[in-house]
Amino acid sequence: MERTGNCVLKILAYFSVFDYPLKKEEIKKFLDPSAEITSFDDALRHLETERYIFKIDDFYLLQDDENLVKRRCDGNFRAEQLLPKAIKIGRFLSKFPYVRGIGISGGLSKMYAHENADFDFFIITKTDRLWIARTFMHLYKKLTFLAGKQHYHCMNYYLDEKALKLKDQNIYTAVEAITLLPVSGKGIHDFFAANSWVSEWFADYSSVTNDRSIPKGSSWFKKIIEWLLNNKMGNRIDNYLMKVTTRRWKKKEEQKKLNYEGKEMSLVTGKHFAWSNPDSFQEKIVGLYNKKVNEIRNRKPEHIRPATISFGEK
């Protein structure tokens, strides 16, 4: 039971970084493989009795704060209203050249949306054509600014078929992988398969990913562009676009330019990947998570022995 309780604390600590309480079934989804599911209910009762955690309505959290539950419920309601629109946009984006998979990530993938929510899209492209795909998609995004809809088209994370396995393997990337909502394309299933390491963090990973069926996206525009660029000229164009984009973003970082949320702009780039990392977001989340873990240890050291908990990197 002790190990199961530690696993519960681990995931509640992570989601407390986002002020996001969890239901019992949600906690089960994120349990470490070492947790004993037969002792899960007993572990929850013990943690609640000892006031490590609190239960408000159907939600468990580290703070006795009803406002966090209300905040979550309001965010869930907004997400239910917005998700169909995000799926529709994602399927449209799947029709761009060389796109092989579209998924919804970020808050909406966890069924939460704040008042000015973005639609964050995770994109898989054909090998060696990521930069052509990204350029077409971001040229389109420039048009969305005219209608004030740019926040519905946040194409933040690109991988091509040669780089599907995530290099950063930590609790942040594991949660993002298991909560990714497939929208279109076989590339998303290939991504799930390439990141089987997530099952070392969350036992439920395989069952969650196997249940998802997704349609393919195609269009005449996509077919024509790919027919024209499936050659050496396409290779040269892709390399050129990577160099131009990387150089432009490095200049933005040097000038410490801010995005519309007031965060310093940053783009991590390579031949087979490109993702936005404003204000070193991933590193900050992992740092805040580790801080939460230390707070739990310091609050009740007589019950939680640090040596028995493995909250950080696997």
Kinemage of the C-alpha trace (Angstrom):
@kinemage 1
@onewidth
@group {chain A} dominant
@subgroup {mainchain}
@vectorlist {calphas} color= white
{ca met a 1} P 0.000 0.000 0.000
{ca glu a 2} L 2.877 2.361 0.756
{ca arg a 3} L 4.230 2.178 -2.777
{ca thr a 4} L 0.754 2.729 -4.246
{ca gly a 5} L 0.275 5.732 -1.987
{ca asn a 6} L 3.580 7.157 -3.155
{ca cys a 7} L 2.463 6.729 -6.780
{ca val a 8} L -0.752 8.596 -6.011
{ca leu a 9} L 1.189 11.436 -4.413
{ca lys a 10} L 3.517 11.550 -7.403
{ca ile a 11} L 0.788 12.228 -9.932
{ca leu a 12} L -1.179 14.582 -7.693
{ca ala a 13} L 2.042 16.529 -7.159
{ca tyr a 14} L 2.507 16.832 -10.908
{ca phe a 15} L -1.021 18.031 -11.643
{ca ser a 16} L -0.920 20.403 -8.675
{ca val a 17} L 1.652 22.380 -10.697
{ca phe a 18} L -1.289 23.183 -12.992
{ca asp a 19} L -3.785 23.571 -10.090
{ca tyr a 20} L -5.695 20.640 -11.549
{ca pro a 21} L -7.466 18.180 -9.190
{ca leu a 22} L -7.999 14.600 -10.403
{ca lys a 23} L -10.811 12.083 -10.163
{ca lys a 24} L -10.139 8.547 -8.911
{ca glu a 25} L -10.212 6.995 -12.395
{ca glu a 26} L -7.833 9.658 -13.673
{ca ile a 27} L -5.351 8.890 -10.923
{ca lys a 28} L -5.516 5.196 -11.888
{ca lys a 29} L -4.678 6.118 -15.482
{ca phe a 30} L -1.386 7.659 -14.348
{ca leu a 31} L -0.308 4.983 -11.872
{ca asp a 32} L 3.261 3.745 -11.968
{ca pro a 33} L 3.603 0.069 -13.070
{ca ser a 34} L 4.909 -0.757 -9.596
{ca ala a 35} L 1.637 0.301 -7.946
{ca glu a 36} L -0.615 -2.449 -6.602
{ca ile a 37} L -4.086 -1.774 -7.966
{ca thr a 38} L -5.638 -4.015 -5.281
{ca ser a 39} L -4.459 -1.584 -2.600
{ca phe a 40} L -5.446 1.554 -4.520
{ca asp a 41} L -8.644 2.364 -2.602
{ca asp a 42} L -6.962 1.697 0.749
{ca ala a 43} L -4.062 3.938 -0.228
{ca leu a 44} L -6.425 6.782 -1.133
{ca arg a 45} L -8.280 6.460 2.192
{ca his a 46} L -5.017 6.385 4.120
{ca leu a 47} L -3.650 9.476 2.396
{ca glu a 48} L -6.914 11.309 3.003
{ca thr a 49} L -7.031 10.295 6.662
{ca glu a 50} L -3.438 11.411 7.181
{ca arg a 51} L -4.278 14.662 5.302
{ca tyr a 52} L -1.635 14.178 2.677
{ca ile a 53} L -4.466 14.703 0.203
{ca phe a 54} L -8.002 16.067 0.283
{ca lys a 55} L -11.206 14.961 -1.382
{ca ile a 56} L -13.706 17.587 -2.513
{ca asp a 57} L -16.760 16.149 -4.284
{ca asp a 58} L -15.261 13.587 -6.710
{ca phe a 59} L -11.845 15.226 -6.880
{ca tyr a 60} L -8.551 14.563 -5.090
{ca leu a 61} L -5.929 17.261 -4.576
{ca leu a 62} L -3.032 18.291 -2.345
{ca gln a 63} L -4.758 21.467 -1.132
{ca asp a 64} L -8.046 21.813 0.710
{ca asp a 65} L -9.281 24.417 -1.756
{ca glu a 66} L -12.773 24.320 -3.275
{ca asn a 67} L -11.807 27.074 -5.715
{ca leu a 68} L -9.484 24.669 -7.524
{ca val a 69} L -12.355 22.225 -8.033
{ca lys a 70} L -14.609 24.973 -9.369
{ca arg a 71} L -11.818 26.171 -11.652
{ca arg a 72} L -11.405 22.665 -13.047
{ca cys a 73} L -15.138 22.160 -13.614
{ca asp a 74} L -15.415 25.494 -15.423
{ca gly a 75} L -12.402 24.563 -17.563
{ca asn a 76} L -13.866 21.137 -18.347
{ca phe a 77} L -17.107 22.733 -19.506
{ca arg a 78} L -15.267 25.125 -21.827
{ca ala a 79} L -13.187 22.253 -23.202
{ca glu a 80} L -16.315 20.249 -24.041
{ca gln a 81} L -17.565 23.202 -26.079
{ca leu a 82} L -14.238 23.792 -27.839
{ca leu a 83} L -13.056 20.252 -28.574
{ca pro a 84} L -15.297 19.674 -31.650
{ca lys a 85} L -13.930 22.881 -33.203
{ca ala a 86} L -10.344 21.831 -32.449
{ca ile a 87} L -10.936 18.425 -34.062
{ca lys a 88} L -12.390 20.092 -37.157
{ca ile a 89} L -9.366 22.393 -37.462
{ca gly a 90} L -6.992 19.480 -36.886
{ca arg a 91} L -8.572 17.487 -39.704
{ca phe a 92} L -8.226 20.493 -41.990
{ca leu a 93} L -4.542 20.815 -41.069
{ca ser a 94} L -4.025 17.141 -41.890
{ca lys a 95} L -4.709 17.985 -45.552
{ca phe a 96} L -1.523 20.039 -45.842
{ca pro a 97} L 1.403 18.566 -47.806
{ca tyr a 98} L 3.533 15.961 -46.055
{ca val a 99} L 1.446 15.875 -42.882
{ca arg a 100} L 1.202 12.267 -41.686
{ca gly a 101} L -0.477 12.762 -38.326
{ca ile a 102} L -2.261 15.401 -36.241
{ca gly a 103} L -2.948 15.252 -32.521
{ca ile a 104} L -4.291 17.693 -29.941
{ca ser a 105} L -1.954 18.385 -27.026
{ca gly a 106} L -1.775 20.914 -24.196
{ca gly a 107} L -4.670 21.677 -21.878
{ca leu a 108} L -7.390 20.664 -24.316
{ca ser a 109} L -5.981 17.124 -24.529
{ca lys a 110} L -6.724 16.877 -20.808
{ca met a 111} L -10.216 18.313 -21.317
{ca tyr a 112} L -9.361 21.670 -19.777
{ca ala a 113} L -9.609 25.106 -21.374
{ca his a 114} L -9.140 28.494 -19.741
{ca glu a 115} L -11.079 31.544 -20.900
{ca asn a 116} L -8.621 32.436 -23.671
{ca ala a 117} L -7.655 28.892 -24.579
{ca asp a 118} L -5.305 27.980 -27.414
{ca phe a 119} L -5.634 24.923 -29.625
{ca asp a 120} L -2.242 23.190 -29.450
{ca phe a 121} L -1.491 20.772 -32.283
{ca phe a 122} L 1.112 18.006 -32.391
{ca ile a 123} L 2.172 17.239 -35.955
{ca ile a 124} L 3.930 14.265 -37.576
{ca thr a 125} L 5.378 14.814 -41.050
{ca lys a 126} L 6.950 12.695 -43.766
{ca thr a 127} L 10.678 12.026 -43.290
{ca asp a 128} L 12.851 14.892 -44.594
{ca arg a 129} L 9.842 17.079 -45.387
{ca leu a 130} L 9.124 18.625 -41.989
{ca trp a 131} L 10.229 22.109 -42.985
{ca ile a 132} L 8.193 22.186 -46.172
{ca ala a 133} L 5.130 21.031 -44.228
{ca arg a 134} L 5.724 23.546 -41.452
{ca thr a 135} L 6.235 26.423 -43.881
{ca phe a 136} L 2.967 25.747 -45.717
{ca met a 137} L 1.097 25.480 -42.424
{ca his a 138} L 2.573 28.650 -40.967
{ca leu a 139} L 1.916 30.624 -44.141
{ca tyr a 140} L -1.700 29.618 -43.628
{ca lys a 141} L -1.484 30.626 -39.957
{ca lys a 142} L -0.515 34.161 -41.002
{ca leu a 143} L -3.937 34.411 -42.655
{ca thr a 144} L -5.633 33.425 -39.394
{ca phe a 145} L -4.221 36.568 -37.767
{ca leu a 146} L -6.451 38.612 -40.080
{ca ala a 147} L -9.497 36.939 -38.555
{ca gly a 148} L -8.114 36.962 -35.000
{ca lys a 149} L -8.135 33.138 -34.952
{ca gln a 150} L -4.398 32.530 -34.591
{ca his a 151} L -4.837 31.080 -31.086
{ca tyr a 152} L -6.896 28.275 -32.662
{ca his a 153} L -3.924 27.283 -34.820
{ca cys a 154} L -0.995 26.837 -32.432
{ca met a 155} L 1.121 24.325 -34.337
{ca asn a 156} L 3.703 23.982 -31.595
{ca tyr a 157} L 5.338 20.590 -31.992
{ca tyr a 158} L 6.633 18.923 -35.161
{ca leu a 159} L 8.361 15.562 -35.586
{ca asp a 160} L 9.054 13.742 -38.805
{ca glu a 161} L 8.773 9.978 -39.246
{ca lys a 162} L 12.505 9.555 -38.612
{ca ala a 163} L 12.406 11.125 -35.133
{ca leu a 164} L 9.239 9.809 -33.503
{ca lys a 165} L 10.892 8.720 -30.244
{ca leu a 166} L 11.060 11.643 -27.816
{ca lys a 167} L 14.575 12.478 -26.658
{ca asp a 168} L 13.408 14.062 -23.417
{ca gln a 169} L 11.939 11.284 -21.301
{ca asn a 170} L 10.546 12.735 -18.096
{ca ile a 171} L 7.211 13.123 -16.357
{ca tyr a 172} L 6.246 16.108 -18.511
{ca thr a 173} L 6.785 14.335 -21.839
{ca ala a 174} L 5.251 11.104 -20.495
{ca val a 175} L 2.040 12.909 -19.484
{ca glu a 176} L 1.897 14.730 -22.819
{ca ala a 177} L 2.286 11.436 -24.690
{ca ile a 178} L -0.386 9.500 -22.780
{ca thr a 179} L -2.898 12.361 -23.019
{ca leu a 180} L -2.303 13.175 -26.698
{ca leu a 181} L -5.637 13.108 -28.565
{ca pro a 182} L -5.310 11.677 -32.092
{ca val a 183} L -7.183 13.585 -34.792
{ca ser a 184} L -5.914 12.281 -38.116
{ca gly a 185} L -3.233 10.160 -39.720
{ca lys a 186} L -1.337 6.933 -39.140
{ca gly a 187} L 1.670 8.940 -37.927
{ca ile a 188} L 0.085 9.383 -34.501
{ca his a 189} L -0.149 5.610 -33.975
{ca asp a 190} L 3.470 5.309 -35.123
{ca phe a 191} L 4.386 7.940 -32.518
{ca phe a 192} L 2.671 5.965 -29.759
{ca ala a 193} L 4.500 2.799 -30.800
{ca ala a 194} L 7.874 4.565 -30.915
{ca asn a 195} L 7.431 5.856 -27.360
{ca ser a 196} L 6.746 2.603 -25.550
{ca trp a 197} L 9.041 3.918 -22.781
{ca val a 198} L 5.992 5.827 -21.476
{ca ser a 199} L 4.674 2.482 -20.168
{ca glu a 200} L 7.570 2.552 -17.692
{ca trp a 201} L 5.968 5.660 -16.205
{ca phe a 202} L 2.284 4.775 -16.633
{ca ala a 203} L 1.052 1.189 -16.736
{ca asp a 204} L -2.088 2.221 -18.636
{ca tyr a 205} L -0.198 3.597 -21.652
{ca ser a 206} L -0.692 0.625 -23.985
{ca ser a 207} L -4.439 0.262 -23.383
{ca val a 208} L -5.021 3.990 -23.826
{ca thr a 209} L -3.213 4.196 -27.148
{ca asn a 210} L -4.557 0.964 -28.631
{ca asp a 211} L -8.183 2.092 -28.416
{ca arg a 212} L -7.856 5.118 -30.693
{ca ser a 213} L -8.994 4.970 -34.314
{ca ile a 214} L -8.214 7.947 -36.539
{ca pro a 215} L -9.103 8.892 -40.130
{ca lys a 216} L -6.615 9.893 -42.793
{ca gly a 217} L -6.369 13.419 -44.169
{ca ser a 218} L -5.930 14.025 -47.900
{ca ser a 219} L -6.621 16.682 -50.537
{ca trp a 220} L -5.827 17.452 -54.160
{ca phe a 221} L -3.512 20.258 -52.986
{ca lys a 222} L -1.580 17.815 -50.819
{ca lys a 223} L -1.250 15.244 -53.613
{ca ile a 224} L -0.061 17.774 -56.191
{ca ile a 225} L 2.550 19.419 -53.943
{ca glu a 226} L 3.935 16.076 -52.819
{ca trp a 227} L 4.109 14.867 -56.444
{ca leu a 228} L 6.050 17.994 -57.386
{ca leu a 229} L 8.489 17.843 -54.448
{ca asn a 230} L 9.185 14.124 -54.015
{ca asn a 231} L 12.613 14.564 -55.562
{ca lys a 232} L 16.051 16.132 -55.032
{ca met a 233} L 14.610 19.605 -55.478
{ca gly a 234} L 12.294 18.904 -52.540
{ca asn a 235} L 15.317 17.853 -50.457
{ca arg a 236} L 17.087 21.125 -51.205
{ca ile a 237} L 13.993 23.206 -50.455
{ca asp a 238} L 13.441 21.462 -47.126
{ca asn a 239} L 17.085 22.050 -46.087
{ca tyr a 240} L 16.883 25.687 -47.148
{ca leu a 241} L 13.666 26.312 -45.191
{ca met a 242} L 15.199 24.722 -42.081
{ca lys a 243} L 18.240 27.043 -42.257
{ca val a 244} L 16.165 30.169 -42.902
{ca thr a 245} L 13.671 29.414 -40.114
{ca thr a 246} L 16.361 28.496 -37.585
{ca arg a 247} L 18.308 31.658 -38.335
{ca arg a 248} L 15.185 33.816 -37.994
{ca trp a 249} L 14.237 32.244 -34.654
{ca lys a 250} L 17.741 32.589 -33.242
{ca lys a 251} L 17.506 36.283 -33.999
{ca lys a 252} L 14.188 36.480 -32.133
{ca glu a 253} L 15.729 34.742 -29.131
{ca glu a 254} L 18.740 37.065 -29.121
{ca gln a 255} L 16.392 40.051 -29.194
{ca lys a 256} L 14.306 38.425 -26.418
{ca lys a 257} L 11.112 38.934 -28.344
{ca leu a 258} L 7.863 38.040 -26.573
{ca asn a 259} L 4.872 36.114 -27.871
{ca tyr a 260} L 1.274 37.268 -27.392
{ca glu a 261} L 1.285 35.745 -23.883
{ca gly a 262} L 4.316 37.825 -22.886
{ca lys a 263} L 6.721 34.866 -22.850
{ca glu a 264} L 10.147 34.861 -24.446
{ca met a 265} L 9.949 33.161 -27.829
{ca ser a 266} L 12.021 30.033 -28.424
{ca leu a 267} L 12.055 27.332 -31.084
{ca val a 268} L 14.075 24.126 -30.743
{ca thr a 269} L 15.047 23.031 -34.246
{ca gly a 270} L 16.753 20.206 -36.116
{ca lys a 271} L 16.384 18.437 -39.448
{ca his a 272} L 13.707 16.103 -38.083
{ca phe a 273} L 12.050 18.182 -35.330
{ca ala a 274} L 10.833 21.643 -34.367
{ca trp a 275} L 9.000 22.645 -31.224
{ca ser a 276} L 8.168 25.798 -29.364
{ca asn a 277} L 9.595 26.148 -25.842
{ca pro a 278} L 8.644 29.643 -24.590
{ca asp a 279} L 10.332 30.614 -21.323
{ca ser a 280} L 11.871 27.100 -21.170
{ca phe a 281} L 8.382 25.809 -20.318
{ca gln a 282} L 9.208 22.103 -20.034
{ca glu a 283} L 12.185 22.704 -17.752
{ca lys a 284} L 10.127 25.007 -15.521
{ca ile a 285} L 7.312 22.461 -15.162
{ca val a 286} L 9.719 19.665 -14.194
{ca gly a 287} L 11.424 22.018 -11.728
{ca leu a 288} L 8.109 22.999 -10.128
{ca tyr a 289} L 7.121 19.341 -9.919
{ca asn a 290} L 10.331 18.445 -8.083
{ca lys a 291} L 9.691 21.356 -5.714
{ca lys a 292} L 6.198 19.993 -4.952
{ca val a 293} L 7.676 16.570 -4.217
{ca asn a 294} L 10.170 18.064 -1.773
{ca glu a 295} L 7.368 19.954 -0.044
{ca ile a 296} L 5.489 16.673 0.482
{ca arg a 297} L 8.591 15.001 1.893
{ca asn a 298} L 9.323 17.894 4.232
{ca arg a 299} L 5.741 18.124 5.468
{ca lys a 300} L 5.453 14.499 6.590
{ca pro a 301} L 8.954 13.022 6.779
{ca glu a 302} L 7.949 10.538 9.458
{ca his a 303} L 5.523 8.832 7.070
{ca ile a 304} L 7.200 9.269 3.692
{ca arg a 305} L 10.796 8.159 3.541
{ca pro a 306} L 12.609 9.827 0.626
{ca ala a 307} L 14.394 6.602 -0.215
{ca thr a 308} L 11.076 4.897 -0.958
{ca ile a 309} L 9.910 7.464 -3.495
{ca ser a 310} L 11.072 7.792 -7.080
{ca phe a 311} L 9.387 10.943 -8.302
{ca gly a 312} L 11.993 12.328 -10.644
{ca glu a 313} L 13.736 10.924 -13.699
{ca lys a 314} L 13.392 7.200 -14.227
